[in-house]
Amino acid sequence: MRVKSAAKPLIALLLSAALFAGCQSVQPPSVSEPQGTVDPPAATTQNEPAPQTNKETPRNETLYVNGLQWGPPTNFNLLSGNPAFPVNYGNSRELLYETLFMVNQLDGALEPLLGKSYEWTDDATLRIELNADAKWSDGKPFTADDVVYTYELGKKYDINWSSFWTYIQEVKADGAQDVEIKLNPDNPNKLTVLDSIELIPMLPKHIWEEIEKKNNNDLTAIRKEINDNPVGTGAYKLHFYNDQKITIIRDDNYWGQKLFGKLPAPKYITHVIYKDNAAGDLAFKSGQVDVSQQFIPQVWKMWEGGAPVKTYLKDAPYYLPGSMPSIFFNLSKAGLDNADVRRAIAMSINYDKISELAMSGYSAPMQPSLTLNSDAESKYMDQNAIKSLQWTTDVEGANALLDSIGATKGKDGIRVLNGTRLGPFEIECPYGWSDWNAALEIVAQSAKAIGIEIRTKFPESPVWTNDLQTGKFDIIMNTPAGGVSPSQPWNRAMTIMYSKGVAPLGEMAFWNWGRYQNDRADAIIEEIPSVSDEAKLKELYTELNTIWLTDIPSIPLMYRPWVFDTVNESVWKGFPSEGDGTNIPPQISMDGAGIKALYQIHN
């Protein structure tokens, strides 16, 4: 299982999974294993890993996690493009490098962290008040200069958060505790700026300015820095790492004690590096891992077998939806350029079978929409207004629709419409993405039942990426703007439908891979980021959804969680679950507002 998106702008929350990476696995101590001895942290070096000896930590003080690091760590450098846990960009935020605010998957709220509050002082200015208590782990105060410096690194270099400067004109300090972010007047987009304040990890200016100088502001050289003693504002510091595990240790001088009321419960957090999902799942089931972000097939069998395993939802689909992997049509292909044909395909698909066979039942019943059926997104949609356009699995209805437009079956059972045979069309996703491969096989089988020939194609990932971006496909699968952020569902709609700036077929496009074009849809997508009135937003999103349900440039196949958050309470207990009244989201206890779980769990 993987989540993959090739969209470059805005799509910042990528799970950096690289399954089946070659590495040795290590077994953490069992629940009953005697406690070990803790050594002091290693000294800092740059450009080469520090020699370290294995460090055992007490089991009852250590939270074991998996699913975020596949392969030996190479560096802890946010500017490298591929840092290791817990420095990965877009997940495990808040453990070491913190963001200004924490996004809460349950309600979409941005909760205070390094930032105390934010407000739009006019249509172009976001003002942020910082938390005056915040400090770096070396004791120096966290200030507005650090915020300005971190943002401007993205302006100076081509790094993870550089795309935000498409929408930002200036970031400036107003004293030590206030920051103003000015929108780009040529591209004012409040939603993406709100994304930035919950996504960009803050870096200490006094450390990284020196690293820049040492490397003559050469990003290639800066990226080679190992940064194995990172200075952050988070509650943890790097303690130990090798090819088998990464351990961080609690900073008992953490500034956030006042914000959270106490220190997090685990003194250590260890990410074990397993060779594959099977090894990780086995360790998790036996209680050697406490929090798993891995895909676990038929997770209910773990607790039916007596293991103290829990998911956030007690019953199916067990995980909250966070994205919608979908198929995109090449709208220039004869046959597929007909909206009725696309609707017939949508009606033919057995979504229940996809959920059951490809997703172990983790996908809720499909309700086609640009929004997720969550509190954070459903408020933007008038469900009654779109209900008549939403499709369900209806093979008889799909056949009737094709009959009505004159698509007649030939001797081979495949329909012909206006002289065009409806197939074979290729439908593709990368080889080895087993859940996606299974889903597309079901789509192909479903289409056959209505006289449309679809053949699966599973190339290597780089080929799929090239096909996706250049439009060299008939039908292709990808996740439009996977992730939870303040810009959803706008970001998802933009990725599916926005046509301006999209390269023509044959050239690289980073969104709207099918080259859909609708002037009214473009206008709505441009208007939404400047609207704050919720009634108006609901009106716009409903109209946009009506266009999408009519034209069907894409079809969502399944709902997927943002992250798989499965816990084993053999050692640590008290993880958040639905209806517990805590409003702590299932964000693997270490990302966004999910970090609050660390303050309530206990042995």
C-alpha positions in Angstrom: 0.0 0.0 0.0 1.2 3.4 -0.8 -0.2 6.9 -1.2 1.3 8.7 -4.1 0.7 12.0 -5.8 2.6 13.6 -8.5 1.1 17.1 -8.1 4.0 19.5 -7.3 2.3 22.6 -6.1 0.3 22.6 -2.9 0.3 18.8 -2.5 2.6 18.9 0.5 1.5 16.2 2.7 3.0 13.1 1.3 3.6 10.0 3.3 7.2 9.2 2.6 6.7 5.5 2.5 9.1 3.5 0.4 8.0 -0.1 1.1 10.3 -3.0 0.7 13.4 -0.9 0.9 16.4 -3.2 1.6 17.4 -3.0 5.3 17.8 -5.2 8.3 15.0 -5.3 10.8 15.4 -5.2 14.5 13.2 -6.5 17.2 12.5 -4.1 20.1 12.4 -5.6 23.5 9.4 -7.6 24.5 7.0 -6.2 27.1 8.5 -8.2 29.8 12.2 -7.7 28.9 14.4 -6.2 31.6 15.1 -2.5 31.3 18.4 -1.4 29.7 20.9 1.3 30.3 20.7 4.7 28.7 23.8 6.4 27.4 24.2 10.2 26.9 23.4 11.7 23.5 26.1 11.5 20.8 28.2 14.5 19.8 27.3 16.4 16.7 29.1 15.9 13.4 28.5 17.2 9.9 28.8 15.4 6.5 29.3 12.0 8.1 27.2 9.9 10.4 28.3 9.9 14.0 29.7 6.6 15.2 27.2 5.3 17.8 26.7 2.2 19.8 23.3 0.6 20.3 21.3 2.2 23.1 18.6 0.2 24.8 15.9 2.2 26.6 13.4 1.1 29.2 10.4 -0.5 27.6 7.9 1.1 29.9 9.4 4.5 29.0 9.6 4.0 25.3 6.9 4.3 22.7 7.7 2.2 19.7 6.3 3.2 16.3 6.6 2.1 12.7 5.5 2.9 9.2 7.2 6.3 8.6 10.8 5.2 7.9 11.7 2.6 5.4 15.4 2.1 5.0 18.4 3.3 6.9 18.4 7.0 7.8 20.8 9.1 5.7 20.4 12.5 7.4 18.2 14.7 9.6 18.4 17.7 7.4 15.1 19.3 6.4 16.7 20.9 3.4 18.1 17.6 2.0 14.8 16.6 0.4 14.9 13.2 2.1 15.4 13.5 5.8 14.7 10.6 8.2 12.2 10.3 11.0 11.2 12.4 12.8 12.3 15.2 10.5 10.4 14.0 7.5 8.5 16.9 5.9 4.7 16.5 6.2 4.6 13.9 8.9 5.9 13.3 12.4 5.8 17.1 12.7 5.9 18.5 16.2 8.3 15.9 17.8 11.5 17.8 17.0 10.9 20.6 14.6 7.5 22.2 15.3 5.1 24.2 13.2 3.3 27.4 14.1 0.0 25.7 14.4 -1.3 22.1 14.6 -4.0 20.9 12.2 -6.7 18.8 13.7 -8.2 16.2 11.3 -11.4 16.0 13.2 -12.6 19.5 12.7 -10.0 21.1 10.4 -9.1 23.6 13.2 -5.6 25.1 13.5 -4.6 24.8 17.1 -1.9 26.9 18.8 1.7 25.7 19.1 4.6 28.0 18.3 1.9 30.4 17.1 -0.4 31.7 19.8 -3.1 33.2 17.5 -3.6 34.4 13.9 -6.0 36.8 12.2 -6.5 38.4 8.8 -6.0 42.1 9.5 -7.1 42.9 5.9 -7.7 41.0 2.7 -4.0 40.6 2.1 -2.3 40.3 5.5 -2.2 37.4 8.0 -0.8 38.5 11.3 0.5 35.9 13.7 1.3 36.3 17.4 3.9 33.9 18.6 4.0 32.0 21.9 6.5 34.0 24.0 7.4 30.9 26.0 8.8 29.0 23.0 12.5 28.2 23.0 14.9 26.1 21.0 16.4 23.0 22.6 19.7 24.9 23.1 17.9 27.4 25.3 17.8 30.3 22.9 14.4 32.0 22.4 12.2 31.3 19.4 11.4 34.6 17.7 9.8 36.2 14.7 13.2 36.3 13.1 13.2 32.5 13.0 9.9 32.5 11.3 10.9 35.0 8.7 14.2 33.1 8.1 12.5 29.7 7.7 9.9 31.1 5.2 12.7 32.8 3.2 14.7 29.7 2.9 11.9 28.5 0.6 12.3 31.7 -1.4 16.0 31.4 -1.6 16.3 27.7 -2.4 14.2 25.1 -4.2 13.0 23.2 -1.2 9.8 21.6 0.1 8.0 24.9 1.0 9.2 27.0 -2.0 5.8 26.6 -3.7 4.1 28.7 -1.0 6.0 31.8 -2.4 3.7 31.6 -5.4 1.0 33.0 -3.1 3.2 35.1 -0.7 4.8 38.4 -1.4 6.5 39.0 1.9 7.0 37.6 5.4 8.2 40.2 7.9 8.7 40.5 11.7 7.0 43.1 13.8 9.0 43.0 17.0 10.1 39.7 18.5 6.7 38.1 18.8 4.6 39.1 15.8 4.9 38.1 12.1 3.0 39.4 9.1 2.5 37.4 6.0 1.5 39.5 2.9 -0.3 37.8 0.1 1.0 38.0 -3.5 -1.4 40.6 -5.0 -1.2 38.8 -8.3 -2.2 35.5 -6.8 -3.9 36.1 -3.4 -4.8 32.8 -1.9 -5.6 32.7 1.8 -6.1 29.0 1.9 -2.6 28.1 0.8 -1.1 30.6 3.3 -3.1 28.9 6.1 -1.6 25.6 4.8 1.8 27.0 5.3 1.4 27.9 9.0 0.5 24.3 9.9 3.0 22.7 7.5 6.3 24.5 7.5 8.6 23.3 10.3 10.5 26.1 11.9 14.3 26.1 11.8 16.6 28.1 14.1 18.2 31.0 12.3 21.3 31.1 14.5 22.1 27.5 13.5 21.2 27.3 9.9 22.6 30.7 9.0 26.0 29.4 10.0 25.4 26.2 8.0 24.6 28.3 5.0 27.8 30.4 5.4 29.9 27.3 5.8 28.6 25.9 2.5 28.7 29.3 0.7 24.9 29.3 0.3 25.3 26.3 -2.1 22.1 24.2 -1.7 23.8 21.1 -3.1 26.4 21.3 -0.4 23.9 22.2 2.3 21.9 19.1 1.4 24.9 16.9 2.3 24.8 18.0 5.9 23.8 15.1 8.2 22.6 17.4 11.0 22.7 14.5 13.5 22.2 16.8 16.5 19.3 18.9 15.3 18.2 21.9 17.4 14.4 22.2 17.3 11.7 23.6 19.5 9.9 20.2 20.0 9.6 18.1 23.0 12.2 15.6 21.8 15.8 15.5 20.8 17.7 13.0 18.7 19.1 10.3 21.0 20.4 7.4 18.8 20.1 6.0 15.3 21.6 3.2 13.2 20.3 1.2 10.2 17.8 -0.5 12.4 16.1 2.1 14.5 15.9 5.8 15.4 15.4 6.9 19.0 14.5 10.3 20.2 14.6 11.4 23.9 12.3 13.8 25.7 13.7 17.2 26.4 12.7 17.8 30.1 13.3 21.5 29.6 10.7 21.6 26.8 9.1 25.0 26.6 5.6 23.5 25.9 5.1 22.2 29.4 3.1 25.4 30.1 1.0 25.0 26.9 0.2 21.3 27.4 0.2 21.3 31.2 3.0 18.7 31.5 5.6 16.8 29.6 4.7 14.0 27.2 4.5 10.6 28.9 7.1 8.6 26.8 10.6 9.5 27.7 11.8 7.9 24.5 10.2 7.3 21.1 11.8 4.7 18.9 11.0 4.2 15.2 12.0 0.6 14.2 13.0 0.1 10.6 11.4 -3.1 9.3 12.2 -4.8 6.0 8.5 -4.9 4.9 4.9 -4.6 6.1 4.8 -8.3 7.1 7.7 -7.9 9.6 6.3 -4.7 11.0 2.8 -6.1 11.4 4.1 -9.2 13.2 6.0 -7.0 15.7 3.0 -4.8 16.1 0.6 -7.7 16.9 3.0 -9.1 19.5 3.2 -5.8 21.3 6.7 -4.8 20.2 5.3 -1.8 18.4 2.8 0.5 20.1 1.7 2.8 17.2 1.6 1.6 13.6 1.2 3.7 10.5 1.4 0.6 8.2 -1.4 -0.9 6.2 -2.6 -3.9 8.2 -4.9 -6.2 6.2 -8.0 -7.4 8.1 -6.9 -5.5 11.2 -9.9 -6.9 13.2 -8.3 -10.4 13.2 -5.7 -9.0 15.5 -8.1 -8.2 18.3 -10.2 -11.3 17.6 -7.1 -13.2 18.3 -6.8 -11.5 21.7 -4.2 -8.9 21.0 -5.0 -5.5 22.7 -5.1 -3.8 19.3 -7.4 -0.8 18.7 -8.3 1.5 15.8 -9.8 5.0 16.2 -13.2 3.7 15.0 -14.4 0.6 16.8 -16.2 -0.8 13.8 -15.7 -0.7 10.0 -14.2 1.3 8.2 -12.0 1.5 11.4 -10.1 4.6 10.1 -11.3 8.1 9.3 -11.2 9.0 5.6 -8.6 11.5 4.5 -8.2 11.1 0.8 -9.9 9.7 -2.3 -7.7 7.7 -4.8 -9.4 8.2 -8.1 -9.2 7.4 -11.8 -8.8 10.2 -14.3 -9.9 10.1 -17.9 -7.9 11.4 -20.8 -10.6 13.6 -22.2 -9.1 13.7 -25.7 -9.6 10.0 -26.3 -12.5 9.1 -28.6 -15.2 7.4 -26.6 -13.8 8.6 -23.3 -14.6 12.2 -24.4 -18.3 11.4 -23.9 -19.6 12.2 -20.4 -22.4 9.6 -20.7 -19.7 6.9 -21.3 -17.8 8.1 -18.3 -21.0 8.1 -16.2 -21.8 4.5 -17.4 -18.3 3.4 -16.3 -18.9 5.1 -12.9 -22.2 3.3 -12.5 -20.7 -0.1 -13.4 -18.0 -0.1 -10.8 -18.4 -2.4 -7.8 -17.3 -0.1 -5.1 -18.2 -2.5 -2.3 -15.9 -5.1 -3.9 -13.1 -2.6 -4.1 -13.5 -1.7 -0.4 -13.7 -5.4 0.6 -10.9 -6.9 -1.5 -8.5 -4.0 -2.1 -8.9 -2.1 1.2 -9.8 -4.8 3.8 -13.1 -2.9 4.3 -11.4 0.3 5.3 -13.3 2.4 2.7 -16.8 3.7 3.7 -19.7 3.4 1.2 -18.9 5.6 -1.8 -20.8 8.9 -2.0 -19.3 10.6 -5.1 -18.3 14.2 -4.2 -15.4 16.6 -4.2 -15.7 16.6 -0.4 -15.1 14.0 2.1 -17.9 13.0 4.4 -16.2 14.5 7.4 -17.2 17.4 9.8 -14.3 19.5 8.3 -15.5 19.2 4.7 -19.2 18.1 4.6 -20.3 21.6 5.8 -19.4 23.0 2.4 -21.8 20.9 0.4 -25.6 21.0 0.0 -26.2 17.3 -0.1 -29.8 17.5 -1.3 -28.7 19.7 -4.3 -26.3 17.1 -5.6 -28.1 13.9 -4.6 -29.7 13.3 -8.0 -26.4 13.4 -9.8 -24.5 11.1 -7.5 -24.1 7.6 -8.9 -24.1 4.2 -7.2 -23.3 0.8 -8.5 -26.1 0.1 -11.1 -25.1 -2.2 -13.9 -28.6 -2.3 -15.4 -28.8 1.5 -15.3 -25.4 1.8 -16.9 -26.4 -0.5 -19.8 -29.6 1.4 -20.2 -27.7 4.7 -20.4 -25.4 3.4 -23.1 -28.3 2.0 -25.0 -30.0 5.4 -24.9 -27.1 7.2 -26.5 -26.9 4.6 -29.3 -23.9 2.6 -28.1 -24.7 -0.8 -29.5 -22.8 -4.1 -28.8 -20.9 -5.7 -31.6 -20.4 -9.5 -32.1 -17.6 -9.5 -29.5 -19.9 -7.9 -26.9 -18.1 -4.6 -27.0 -20.1 -1.5 -27.7 -19.6 0.9 -30.6 -20.6 4.5 -30.3 -20.7 6.8 -33.4 -18.3 4.4 -35.1 -15.9 4.3 -32.2 -15.4 1.0 -30.4 -15.4 1.5 -26.7 -12.2 -0.1 -26.0 -9.7 -1.5 -25.4 -8.8 1.4 -23.1 -5.8 1.0 -20.8 -6.1 1.8 -17.1 -2.9 2.1 -15.2 -1.2 2.6 -11.9 2.3 1.5 -10.7 3.2 -2.2 -10.4 3.3 -3.5 -6.9 0.8 -1.1 -5.4 -1.4 -4.1 -4.5 -4.5 -2.3 -3.3 -4.5 0.0 -6.3 -3.8 -2.9 -8.7 -6.7 -4.9 -7.2 -9.0 -1.9 -7.5 -8.2 -1.4 -11.2 -8.8 -5.1 -11.9 -12.2 -4.7 -10.4 -12.9 -1.6 -12.6 -11.9 -3.5 -15.7 -14.2 -6.4 -14.8 -17.0 -4.1 -14.0 -16.7 -2.3 -17.3 -16.8 -5.5 -19.2 -20.3 -6.1 -17.9 -21.6 -3.0 -19.7 -19.7 -3.7 -23.0 -16.7 -1.4 -22.5 -13.3 -3.0 -22.8 -10.7 -1.9 -20.2 -7.3 -3.5 -19.8 -5.1 -3.0 -16.8 -1.5 -1.8 -17.2 0.9 -1.8 -14.2 4.2 -0.2 -15.3 7.1 0.8 -13.0 6.4 3.9 -10.9 8.6 6.3 -13.0 6.8 5.2 -16.2 3.4 5.8 -14.5 4.6 9.2 -13.3 5.6 10.2 -16.8 2.4 8.9 -18.3 0.4 10.8 -15.7 2.0 14.1 -16.2 2.3 14.0 -20.0 -1.2 12.7 -20.5 0.1 9.6 -22.1 -2.8 7.4 -20.9 -6.4 6.4 -21.5 -7.4 6.1 -17.8 -5.0 6.5 -14.9 -5.2 6.3 -11.1 -3.8 8.9 -8.6 -4.8 10.6 -5.4 -5.9 14.2 -5.9 -4.4 16.3 -3.2 -4.2 13.6 -0.6 -4.0 14.9 3.0 -5.8 17.0 5.5 -5.2 20.8 5.5 -7.0 24.1 5.7 -7.1 24.3 1.9 -9.3 21.2 1.5 -11.6 20.6 -0.3 -10.4 23.5 -2.5 -7.1 21.9 -3.1 -8.7 18.6 -4.2 -11.1 20.4 -6.5 -8.2 22.5 -8.0 -6.1 19.4 -8.6 -9.0 17.6 -10.4 -10.5 20.5 -12.4 -8.5 23.7 -12.7 -7.3 24.2 -16.2 -5.3 27.4 -16.2 -1.5 26.9 -16.3 -1.9 23.2 -17.2 0.5 22.2 -19.9 -1.0 20.6 -23.1 -0.9 16.9 -23.7 2.7 15.8 -24.3 4.1 18.2 -21.8 4.4 18.0 -18.0 1.3 18.8 -16.0 1.2 18.7 -12.2 -2.6 18.7 -11.7 -5.6 18.2 -13.9 -3.9 15.3 -15.6 -6.9 14.6 -17.9 -6.8 18.2 -19.2 -10.4 19.0 -18.2 -11.5 22.5 -19.1 -14.6 24.4 -17.9 -14.6 28.2 -17.6 -17.1 28.3 -14.9 -15.2 25.7 -12.8 -12.0 27.7 -13.2 -13.8 30.9 -12.1 -15.2 29.2 -9.0 -11.9 27.7 -8.1 -10.3 31.2 -8.3 -13.0 32.8 -6.2 -13.2 30.3 -3.3 -9.8 31.3 -1.6 -11.0 34.9 -1.2 -14.4 34.0 0.4 -14.8 33.7 4.1 -18.6 33.6 4.4 -19.5 29.9 5.0 -22.9 30.2 3.3 -21.3 31.6 0.1 -18.6 28.9 0.3 -21.3 26.3 0.5 -23.0 27.8 -2.6 -19.8 27.8 -4.6 -18.7 24.3 -3.6 -22.1 22.9 -4.4 -22.1 24.5 -7.8 -18.6 23.2 -8.4 -19.6 19.8 -7.3 -22.6 19.9 -9.6 -20.3 20.6 -12.6 -18.0 17.8 -11.6 -20.9 15.3 -11.1 -22.2 16.3 -14.6 -18.9 16.2 -16.5 -17.2 13.4 -14.5 -13.5 14.1 -15.4 -12.6 11.7 -12.5 -14.1 8.9 -10.5 -13.1 8.3 -6.8 -12.7 4.6 -6.2 -12.2 4.4 -2.5 -11.7 6.4 0.7 -8.4 6.1 2.4 -7.2 7.3 5.8 -4.8 10.2 5.9 -2.6 8.0 8.0 -3.2 4.5 9.4 -3.3 4.9 13.1 -3.5 1.5 14.8 -2.4 1.1 18.4 -1.4 -1.9 20.6 -2.1 -1.2 24.3 0.2 -3.9 25.7 2.5 -1.3 27.2 0.9 2.1 26.6 -2.8 2.7 27.2 -5.3 5.6 26.8 -4.9 6.3 23.0 -7.7 8.5 21.6 -10.7 6.9 20.0 -14.0 8.1 18.6 -16.4 9.5 21.1 -13.9 9.7 24.0 -14.5 13.5 24.3 -10.9 14.5 23.9 -11.0 15.9 20.3 -7.6 14.4 19.8 -7.4 13.2 16.2 -6.0 9.8 14.9 -2.8 11.4 13.7 -0.4 8.7 14.9 0.3 10.5 18.2 3.1 12.5 16.6 1.7 14.7 13.8 -0.3 17.9 14.0 -2.9 17.9 16.9 -2.4 14.2 17.2 0.6 15.0 19.3 -1.7 15.6 22.2 -2.1 11.8 22.6 1.4 11.7 24.0 0.2 13.7 27.0 -2.7 11.4 27.9 -1.3 7.9 27.4 0.1 5.9 30.3 1.4 2.5 31.3 
